[in-house]
Amino acid sequence: VNAADAIRAGVDGVEHVTSFGTTLLSWREAEKYRQAVLADNNARREGRYQVWSGVDLDSLRARTLFDLLVERGTFISPTLAVFERRAGDKQTTEMHVHGFKKMLDFVGRARRRGGRIVVGSHSAVPHAERGWAYQRELELLVESGLTPMQAIVAGTMENARFFRITERLGSIEAGKLADLVLVEGDPLKNISALRRVKRVMLNGRWIATSAEGK
């Protein structure tokens, strides 16, 4: 099932930006990729970058997909930090870098069209130490074109909306759980300020003092 079919079937959200790749390809190209993955699941490791390096985000397929995402209100959890590749990385080619740039561009375009972005990530990602993947994801969302405020809302209120727990979490309001992170600096000016964590409150209780992101 490709992403567009899943959205039409009524899924609440789509995990991983790479899940949209085959929807953006011609039927023949998408089927070639599917068969390669069916033959060897490891083929997706390189294949996802090959797919994305060749997608056309100005195509009718892309515009139709963006419209569908907005029409159905489907959430997108890009997990960009999982797929980040930079020039100079070990075993990274121009194809990997170009493919990842297309993933970033897709997320930014989706948000500008009215798509609903949420924040999720894995504990281990290429360019963040363990424990800092969430912050790296927020940085990449800003790199994709979201404003710092849009990225923060994606990781707070939009996440709460996705999980249907807005009565408890997602914003600072009377009656909600007091889950707060205090940082040094202004993340609205520089999203990386979220790495400079000074205090953490969980359900109204302070549980940490200081940490420094890398």
Summary of the structure (lengths in Angstrom):
residues: 214
radius of gyration: 18.2
end to end distance: 38.2
largest distance: 55.6
contacts: 638
relative contact order: 0.11
helix: 49%
strand: 11%
